[in-house]
Amino acid sequence: YCFYDSQDLDRALDNEGLLLAHGHVDRSEAEDAQHIAVAQAICEALGQEGLEVDWNGSTNRRINLPTLRWQRRSPV
Protein backbone atom coordinates (compact mmCIF):
# COMPACT_ATOMS: atom_id res chain seq x y z
CA TYR A 1 0.00 0.00 0.00
CA CYS A 2 0.92 3.64 -0.36
CA PHE A 3 -1.05 6.61 0.94
CA TYR A 4 -0.90 10.07 2.44
CA ASP A 5 -3.17 11.57 5.07
CA SER A 6 -4.60 15.03 5.72
CA GLN A 7 -1.53 16.15 7.70
CA ASP A 8 0.69 15.12 4.80
CA LEU A 9 -1.57 17.03 2.44
CA ASP A 10 -1.38 20.14 4.64
CA ARG A 11 2.41 19.90 4.47
CA ALA A 12 2.29 19.58 0.68
CA LEU A 13 -0.02 22.59 0.41
CA ASP A 14 2.60 24.56 2.38
CA ASN A 15 5.21 23.54 -0.25
CA GLU A 16 7.04 21.28 2.21
CA GLY A 17 6.91 18.18 0.01
CA LEU A 18 4.69 15.15 0.41
CA LEU A 19 5.26 12.22 2.75
CA LEU A 20 3.94 8.81 1.71
CA ALA A 21 3.25 5.93 4.06
CA HIS A 22 4.03 2.52 2.59
CA GLY A 23 4.15 -1.18 3.31
CA HIS A 24 3.02 -4.65 2.47
CA VAL A 25 -0.75 -5.16 2.70
CA ASP A 26 -0.32 -8.02 5.15
CA ARG A 27 1.45 -5.77 7.66
CA SER A 28 1.48 -8.19 10.57
CA GLU A 29 2.66 -11.27 8.66
CA ALA A 30 5.09 -9.73 6.14
CA GLU A 31 8.81 -9.63 6.81
CA ASP A 32 10.81 -6.39 6.64
CA ALA A 33 12.21 -7.44 3.26
CA GLN A 34 8.68 -7.54 1.82
CA HIS A 35 7.87 -4.07 3.16
CA ILE A 36 11.16 -2.77 1.74
CA ALA A 37 10.44 -4.34 -1.66
CA VAL A 38 7.08 -2.53 -1.79
CA ALA A 39 8.71 0.81 -0.91
CA GLN A 40 11.46 0.27 -3.48
CA ALA A 41 8.86 -0.40 -6.18
CA ILE A 42 7.01 2.78 -5.19
CA CYS A 43 10.22 4.83 -5.26
CA GLU A 44 11.16 3.40 -8.65
CA ALA A 45 7.73 4.20 -10.13
CA LEU A 46 7.81 7.75 -8.76
CA GLY A 47 11.33 8.27 -10.07
CA GLN A 48 10.32 7.04 -13.52
CA GLU A 49 7.67 9.76 -13.54
CA GLY A 50 10.36 12.36 -12.91
CA LEU A 51 9.70 12.97 -9.22
CA GLU A 52 12.54 13.51 -6.77
CA VAL A 53 12.35 10.75 -4.17
CA ASP A 54 14.03 10.73 -0.76
CA TRP A 55 13.90 7.51 1.26
CA ASN A 56 16.60 5.93 3.41
CA GLY A 57 15.51 2.32 2.93
CA SER A 58 14.02 1.95 6.41
CA THR A 59 10.58 0.50 7.06
CA ASN A 60 10.25 3.12 9.81
CA ARG A 61 10.66 6.09 7.48
CA ARG A 62 8.13 7.40 5.01
CA ILE A 63 8.93 8.11 1.40
CA ASN A 64 9.44 11.83 0.89
CA LEU A 65 8.78 13.80 -2.29
CA PRO A 66 10.65 16.92 -1.15
CA THR A 67 10.20 19.06 -4.24
CA LEU A 68 6.61 18.16 -5.04
CA ARG A 69 4.49 21.23 -5.74
CA TRP A 70 0.81 20.57 -5.14
CA GLN A 71 -0.97 22.19 -8.10
CA ARG A 72 -4.61 21.49 -7.40
CA ARG A 73 -6.29 22.32 -4.14
CA SER A 74 -8.21 19.49 -2.56
CA PRO A 75 -11.79 19.96 -1.46
CA VAL A 76 -12.13 20.87 2.20
C-alpha positions in Angstrom: 0.0 0.0 0.0 0.9 3.6 -0.4 -1.0 6.6 0.9 -0.9 10.1 2.4 -3.2 11.6 5.1 -4.6 15.0 5.7 -1.5 16.1 7.7 0.7 15.1 4.8 -1.6 17.0 2.4 -1.4 20.1 4.6 2.4 19.9 4.5 2.3 19.6 0.7 0.0 22.6 0.4 2.6 24.6 2.4 5.2 23.5 -0.3 7.0 21.3 2.2 6.9 18.2 0.0 4.7 15.1 0.4 5.3 12.2 2.7 3.9 8.8 1.7 3.3 5.9 4.1 4.0 2.5 2.6 4.2 -1.2 3.3 3.0 -4.7 2.5 -0.8 -5.2 2.7 -0.3 -8.0 5.2 1.5 -5.8 7.7 1.5 -8.2 10.6 2.7 -11.3 8.7 5.1 -9.7 6.1 8.8 -9.6 6.8 10.8 -6.4 6.6 12.2 -7.4 3.3 8.7 -7.5 1.8 7.9 -4.1 3.2 11.2 -2.8 1.7 10.4 -4.3 -1.7 7.1 -2.5 -1.8 8.7 0.8 -0.9 11.5 0.3 -3.5 8.9 -0.4 -6.2 7.0 2.8 -5.2 10.2 4.8 -5.3 11.2 3.4 -8.7 7.7 4.2 -10.1 7.8 7.7 -8.8 11.3 8.3 -10.1 10.3 7.0 -13.5 7.7 9.8 -13.5 10.4 12.4 -12.9 9.7 13.0 -9.2 12.5 13.5 -6.8 12.3 10.8 -4.2 14.0 10.7 -0.8 13.9 7.5 1.3 16.6 5.9 3.4 15.5 2.3 2.9 14.0 2.0 6.4 10.6 0.5 7.1 10.3 3.1 9.8 10.7 6.1 7.5 8.1 7.4 5.0 8.9 8.1 1.4 9.4 11.8 0.9 8.8 13.8 -2.3 10.7 16.9 -1.1 10.2 19.1 -4.2 6.6 18.2 -5.0 4.5 21.2 -5.7 0.8 20.6 -5.1 -1.0 22.2 -8.1 -4.6 21.5 -7.4 -6.3 22.3 -4.1 -8.2 19.5 -2.6 -11.8 20.0 -1.5 -12.1 20.9 2.2 
